[in-house]
Amino acid sequence: MVRVAPAGGRGGARVIAAKLLRGNSDRKTRFHTERGARMPLREWFRLPFVLASRLRRGAEEPWFAPGTSGYLSSLTRPGWRVVECGAGSSTLWFARRAGSVLSLEHDVTWSRAVTARLEQEGLGNVDVRHVPLDEFVRVLRELPDATVDLAVVDSSEDAACDRVACVEAVARKVRPGGYLVLDDSDRPRYLAVERVLEHWPVRRFVGIKGRPLLAVETSVYTRPFDTAEQAPQTEGVGTST
């Protein structure tokens, strides 16, 4: 005779715990990134806030690994030029902090929704540009070199264009001392970015996003100055390490 533990007993608790911890084919557990890094202890204290964010509608917090937004907020200045691959809550977030934002979005319905939200909030410093995915690289390459203070690569992908190609295209557009953000940088298919940005210092953030409820990694790279250049002494501006 097989005994079945009641749902509210120890057996039920084990089932719940197993579901909470369960990973998938890409990660050991829900709290490991695809790179294999385990979520830092400090991120466990953020979990209640992450879970609460799933219930909030219209939140403007970018969907990066927790800790990334606070770091970027400390860096971003009112005169900065931001370029995004992929529009969304981050578009409004950057619009409130930077001088201008160019956001490339392949989904026409979503781009209209983001534009409507910007108009509703009275934010007129954003160009949400509907661009097919296979045109992202061309648009990025047409930007003047070394004129972008912060680039964000967090777009959808298809066979014609992936995030690695976007990083390759936008890297030269970032000014020396500027920043490039790659979300979900723990995915193995993005390892080529390490070659593209080989000499760029990087700061990585690991934690659980609200959706999906999995540990992820967001990397913030800093474009180094050439040996002939010197970093400006700007008071209050942080640098990645």
ZAKE-203753 format. One record per residue (C-alpha): x, y, z; residue in three letters. Coordinates in nm, 3 decimals. Layout:
BEGIN
X, Y, Z, ala
...
# end
This chain:
BEGIN
0.000, 0.000, 0.000, met
0.139, 0.338, -0.107, val
0.089, 0.622, 0.134, arg
0.013, 0.961, -0.015, val
0.106, 1.257, 0.204, ala
-0.167, 1.516, 0.238, pro
-0.112, 1.841, 0.047, ala
-0.078, 2.037, 0.369, gly
0.178, 1.798, 0.525, gly
0.547, 1.745, 0.475, arg
0.491, 1.592, 0.135, gly
0.307, 1.901, 0.018, gly
0.583, 2.125, 0.149, ala
0.840, 1.919, -0.039, arg
0.641, 1.951, -0.360, val
0.614, 2.326, -0.320, ile
0.985, 2.353, -0.239, ala
1.074, 2.140, -0.541, ala
0.867, 2.358, -0.771, lys
1.022, 2.672, -0.624, leu
1.377, 2.545, -0.672, leu
1.329, 2.359, -0.998, arg
1.542, 2.486, -1.283, gly
1.522, 2.380, -1.646, asn
1.749, 2.246, -1.917, ser
1.946, 2.574, -1.911, asp
2.008, 2.614, -1.537, arg
2.069, 2.402, -1.227, lys
1.793, 2.567, -1.019, thr
1.568, 2.870, -1.045, arg
1.830, 3.059, -0.845, phe
2.120, 2.987, -1.083, his
2.190, 3.181, -1.400, thr
2.253, 3.008, -1.730, glu
2.622, 3.088, -1.675, arg
2.601, 2.872, -1.362, gly
2.636, 3.153, -1.109, ala
2.422, 3.122, -0.798, arg
2.218, 3.422, -0.690, met
2.409, 3.621, -0.423, pro
2.278, 3.609, -0.069, leu
2.191, 3.980, -0.069, arg
1.946, 3.924, -0.355, glu
1.733, 3.697, -0.137, trp
1.633, 4.004, 0.061, phe
1.497, 4.160, -0.260, arg
1.265, 3.867, -0.332, leu
0.955, 4.014, -0.158, pro
0.992, 4.329, -0.367, phe
1.041, 4.128, -0.686, val
0.729, 3.923, -0.613, leu
0.533, 4.243, -0.540, ala
0.643, 4.385, -0.874, ser
0.456, 4.104, -1.051, arg
0.132, 4.251, -0.914, leu
0.199, 4.611, -1.019, arg
0.080, 4.732, -1.356, arg
0.243, 5.017, -1.542, gly
0.564, 5.004, -1.336, ala
0.853, 5.188, -1.500, glu
1.137, 4.989, -1.347, glu
1.351, 4.834, -1.624, pro
1.338, 4.455, -1.633, trp
1.707, 4.411, -1.563, phe
1.864, 4.200, -1.291, ala
1.793, 4.370, -0.956, pro
2.062, 4.621, -0.863, gly
2.123, 4.726, -1.223, thr
1.869, 5.009, -1.218, ser
2.015, 5.163, -0.904, gly
2.362, 5.154, -1.055, tyr
2.247, 5.308, -1.384, leu
2.049, 5.573, -1.198, ser
2.367, 5.682, -1.021, ser
2.544, 5.716, -1.357, leu
2.286, 5.871, -1.589, thr
2.297, 6.248, -1.636, arg
2.027, 6.486, -1.770, pro
2.223, 6.562, -2.088, gly
2.295, 6.203, -2.183, trp
2.200, 6.041, -2.510, arg
2.060, 5.690, -2.465, val
2.004, 5.434, -2.743, val
1.789, 5.128, -2.676, glu
1.735, 4.810, -2.873, cys
1.391, 4.715, -2.747, gly
1.132, 4.957, -2.604, ala
0.935, 4.914, -2.282, gly
0.930, 5.025, -1.921, ser
1.299, 5.113, -1.946, ser
1.213, 5.370, -2.214, thr
1.009, 5.577, -1.971, leu
1.265, 5.521, -1.697, trp
1.549, 5.658, -1.909, phe
1.332, 5.939, -2.047, ala
1.297, 6.077, -1.693, arg
1.673, 6.073, -1.638, arg
1.851, 6.135, -1.970, ala
1.848, 6.416, -2.224, gly
1.727, 6.207, -2.517, ser
1.635, 5.846, -2.589, val
1.627, 5.664, -2.922, leu
1.440, 5.336, -2.882, ser
1.428, 5.082, -3.166, leu
1.126, 4.851, -3.149, glu
1.026, 4.584, -3.403, his
0.667, 4.531, -3.282, asp
0.450, 4.807, -3.426, val
0.167, 4.753, -3.177, thr
0.405, 4.768, -2.883, trp
0.588, 5.072, -3.019, ser
0.255, 5.256, -3.046, arg
0.165, 5.156, -2.691, ala
0.497, 5.284, -2.555, val
0.461, 5.607, -2.754, thr
0.109, 5.658, -2.616, ala
0.237, 5.608, -2.261, arg
0.515, 5.861, -2.319, leu
0.264, 6.115, -2.447, glu
0.039, 6.047, -2.150, gln
0.331, 6.115, -1.916, glu
0.435, 6.428, -2.106, gly
0.777, 6.291, -2.200, leu
0.880, 6.440, -2.533, gly
1.250, 6.354, -2.541, asn
1.207, 6.004, -2.684, val
1.207, 5.879, -3.043, asp
1.039, 5.537, -3.043, val
1.122, 5.416, -3.390, arg
0.945, 5.115, -3.542, his
1.220, 4.919, -3.714, val
1.209, 4.556, -3.836, pro
1.458, 4.334, -3.656, leu
1.660, 4.280, -3.972, asp
1.711, 4.659, -3.994, glu
1.839, 4.712, -3.639, phe
2.205, 4.673, -3.731, val
2.179, 4.912, -4.027, arg
2.013, 5.182, -3.814, val
2.274, 5.144, -3.540, leu
2.562, 5.161, -3.785, arg
2.426, 5.487, -3.927, glu
2.461, 5.661, -3.590, leu
2.770, 5.884, -3.555, pro
3.061, 5.720, -3.379, asp
3.131, 5.798, -3.011, ala
2.813, 6.002, -2.960, thr
2.611, 5.769, -2.734, val
2.648, 5.793, -2.357, asp
2.455, 5.474, -2.282, leu
2.346, 5.192, -2.511, ala
2.104, 4.919, -2.401, val
2.069, 4.587, -2.586, val
1.759, 4.406, -2.466, asp
1.568, 4.333, -2.785, ser
1.382, 4.040, -2.930, ser
1.576, 3.825, -3.175, glu
1.531, 3.618, -3.487, asp
1.749, 3.449, -3.746, ala
1.816, 3.785, -3.914, ala
1.934, 3.973, -3.605, cys
2.045, 3.879, -3.255, asp
2.177, 4.075, -2.958, arg
2.540, 3.996, -3.039, val
2.500, 4.165, -3.379, ala
2.343, 4.467, -3.209, cys
2.634, 4.489, -2.963, val
2.882, 4.473, -3.250, glu
2.697, 4.750, -3.434, ala
2.649, 4.987, -3.142, val
2.986, 4.944, -2.963, ala
3.163, 5.207, -3.177, arg
2.877, 5.449, -3.121, lys
2.938, 5.457, -2.745, val
3.173, 5.737, -2.641, arg
3.490, 5.654, -2.449, pro
3.386, 5.637, -2.086, gly
3.028, 5.560, -2.189, gly
2.832, 5.246, -2.109, tyr
2.675, 4.948, -2.285, leu
2.415, 4.733, -2.109, val
2.350, 4.374, -2.221, leu
2.055, 4.209, -2.051, asp
2.041, 3.831, -2.001, asp
2.417, 3.826, -2.060, ser
2.444, 3.483, -1.894, asp
2.294, 3.311, -2.198, arg
2.562, 3.095, -2.366, pro
2.481, 3.231, -2.712, arg
2.599, 3.575, -2.597, tyr
2.951, 3.457, -2.509, leu
3.074, 3.613, -2.833, ala
3.015, 3.953, -2.673, val
3.318, 3.886, -2.451, glu
3.530, 3.890, -2.766, arg
3.363, 4.199, -2.912, val
3.408, 4.393, -2.587, leu
3.729, 4.220, -2.485, glu
3.897, 4.523, -2.328, his
3.585, 4.684, -2.179, trp
3.563, 4.668, -1.798, pro
3.238, 4.501, -1.694, val
3.016, 4.497, -1.389, arg
2.768, 4.211, -1.363, arg
2.443, 4.200, -1.167, phe
2.269, 3.874, -1.078, val
1.922, 3.837, -0.933, gly
1.564, 3.732, -1.000, ile
1.340, 3.927, -1.235, lys
0.968, 3.954, -1.181, gly
0.902, 3.783, -1.513, arg
1.007, 3.514, -1.560, pro
1.078, 3.425, -1.198, leu
1.433, 3.307, -1.268, leu
1.781, 3.427, -1.179, ala
1.933, 3.629, -1.462, val
2.243, 3.836, -1.527, glu
2.269, 4.190, -1.663, thr
2.614, 4.319, -1.761, ser
2.717, 4.685, -1.776, val
3.030, 4.745, -1.986, tyr
3.237, 5.065, -1.991, thr
3.409, 5.171, -2.312, arg
3.774, 5.233, -2.224, pro
3.962, 5.547, -2.322, phe
4.233, 5.514, -2.583, asp
4.588, 5.556, -2.457, thr
4.601, 5.900, -2.620, ala
4.285, 6.008, -2.437, glu
4.233, 6.096, -2.075, gln
3.919, 6.040, -1.875, ala
3.753, 6.368, -1.778, pro
3.742, 6.434, -1.404, gln
3.365, 6.454, -1.360, thr
3.260, 6.486, -0.999, glu
2.989, 6.246, -0.887, gly
2.996, 6.021, -1.194, val
3.064, 5.658, -1.110, gly
3.260, 5.412, -1.320, thr
3.226, 5.039, -1.351, ser
3.495, 4.807, -1.234, thr
# end
